[in-house]
């Protein structure tokens, strides 16, 4: 989710780490629940006021949430923020976790569009998570293959590259080509050094001589577009 949204990542960690042994961790979680404990955290979010959207993730522990999550919610004011929940769980599903979180932060805008998955499916849920974030409209990759100012954002698979456009007629024509939306280019490996594909139309050529380096985006004479991946 952090990769898809481009947001900042904060991990909720306790001063006294939970045991890696399953049974011991289960026992401690049950003890904290029965005591309504608030485990001390190692850190707090800096400048929380700068964020208006929070993706809050947690596992289902004892049909609820880890008590450390309640520590986090009580120490960080999410009032007025849009909050999206994601949860991994066993056969208990979401159980009472959503109600517990809603009660803990009554002034937050908690979405009812919640992502949850069975614990054994978590590691293989990358594509489903990406689709969920995109459906919410928070994907930083959406529309990033367009020109913004003098910067061209190009998405290759899961990677987004940003390049500064040169000041010439070819770059200006490319900017005009992308003005009305994104452009998809089917690219292939070339000599294990570049990704090369066709724009589908020719742009004006320039006599400007340049020296290419790894990471350059290149428009060859005609309609061939290349991303230089070679190592210097």
N, C-alpha and C positions, 0 to 999 in steps of 0.2 A: 504494500500500500504506500509506503514511503517512496519507493522508486516511482510508482505510477503517479502520485500526487506532486512529488517534488517538495513535500513538506519537511519540516524538521522532526527528528526522531528523539523521543525521550523514553528511556526504559525505567519502569518502576522496580527498584531494587531495594531490598531490606538490609539493614545493618547486619542482622544475624541471618545469613543465607539459609534457605530451606535445604534440608538434606536431599542428596541425590538419590538415596534409597527410597523406593516407592512407598513402602509401608511406613517408614519413619516420617516421610513428608505428609502422608495421609493422616497420621496420628497427630502431628503438630498442627495441621490445618484444622482438624476437629477440635483440638484444645483451644486454638485461637477463636474459633467460632463460638464455642461454649462460654468463653470468657468475654466475648465481644471485644476482643483485643484490637489495638491499633499499633501494629508493628512499626518501628521507627524506620524511615526511609533514608537512603544514602544521600539523596539530593532532591532538590525541588526545581520546578521549571522556572527559568529566568525570563523576565519580561512577558509573562503570560498574557498581559493586556494587548500585546501586539497581534494575537491570534484571534480570529473570529470563528474558526472551524477546528474541531478536535475529533480525530478518529481514536476511539478508546477501545483497546483490546484486552481481553482477559480470558482465563479458562473457567469453566464451571467447576467450583469446588464445593462439595457437599450441598448441591442443589442451589447454590448461590454464587457469591464471588469471593475471591481471596480477601481476607481482612486488610491486607496491604493496599488493596484497591480503594477501600474506604478511607484509609489514611490519606491516600493521594487526593481523593475527592474532597476531603475536609480541609486539606492544606492548600488546595488550588481552587480558586473561585471560577467556576465555569458558567456563571450567570450570564444569560443573554447569548451564549455561544451555541452554534449549531454542533451537535454531538452525534456522531455515527458510531454505533457499537459493532464490534466483531468478536466472536466467541468461539473457542474450540471446546468440545465437550465429549463425554461418553454417551451412554444411552439416556442420560437425564435431559439431554437437549439444553435449552436455555433455562429451564426450571424457573426459579424465582428471581434470577439475576437481573432482569430488566426492571422489575418492580423495585428491587433493592436500590439499584442505581438511580432510578427516577426519584425515589424518596430521598436519597442522599443529596441530589442536586435538583431540587424542584424548580429552580429558576432557569435551568438550561433548556435549550430546544432539542430534545432527544428525538431523533428520527425513528419512525417505526419500520424503516427499511434497514433491517439488521442482517449482517452476514454471519452465518454460523456454519460450522462444519464438524463432522465427527473427527475425533482426535487422530485416528489413523489415516484420514484423508487430508489432513492439514498440509503435509509436505507436497502433495500433488495438486494443490488448489490454486496455483499461481494464475492460471488463465482465468479461472472463475472469479478470483479476487479482482483481477484487472478489469474484467467485464463489469463487475459490480461498481467499481470506482468510476468507470466511464459512464455508466448509467446514471450515477449521481451527479455527473457533470464536473468532477474534480480532477480529471486526468490532465496532467501537464503536457501529455503528448498530443492531445487533441488540438489540431490546427497549428502544430509547431513546425510543420513543413511549409510555412508561409514566411513572407518577408515582413519583418518588423523594423521600421526605420532603415538602417543600413546593415542589419543582421539577417542572415538567412538561417532558419532552423530546419535541419534535415533529420528525419527519423529513419534509422536503419535498424529494422527489427525492434529490439527493446532499447536501443541506444539513440539518444538525441544529440546531434552535433550542431554547433553554432559556428557560423563563419561570417567574417566581415566582407561584404561585397566590395569589389574593386570599383574605382571611379572610371567607368568606360561604358561604351554603348552596349556591349554584350550584357554586362551586369544590369544596366537599365532595362534592357529588353526582357531579361529574366524576371526582374522586379514586376514589370507590367504583366508578364505571363502569369504570375502568382497572385496578382492583385485581387482576383475574384475567388480565390480559394486555394486549396492544396493541389498538388500534382504528384501522382504516383509514377515512379520509374522502376521498371524491372531491371535489376542490376546483376551482373555476373562477375565472378572472380577473373582477374586478368594477371597472369604470371605470379600469382600469390602476392601481389604488391598493390593492386588497385581493385576497386569495384567500378565497373563500367556499364553504362546503360544509355538508352536513347531518350531524348526529350520528346521525340515524335514530331518535331518541327525545327527548322533552322533558325538560328539567331544571328545577328550581325557579327562579323568577325573583326578582330582588332589586330593591328600590327605591333602592339605592345609586347615586348620581350620580357618574360619572367622566368625565374628559377623556382621550380616547385620543390616543396618539402613535404615530409610526412604530415598528413592532416589537411593538406590543401584540397579544395574543391575546384575542379578544372572543367571548363567548357572547351572542347576541341572544335576545330573548324568544322562546320556543319552542325550536326545535332547530337554528337556524342558527349555525354556528361560523365565525369569521373571523380571518384573520391580516392585520393592518394593515401594509401595505408602503409607505404614502404617505410622501413626503419632507416634512419640516417646513421 
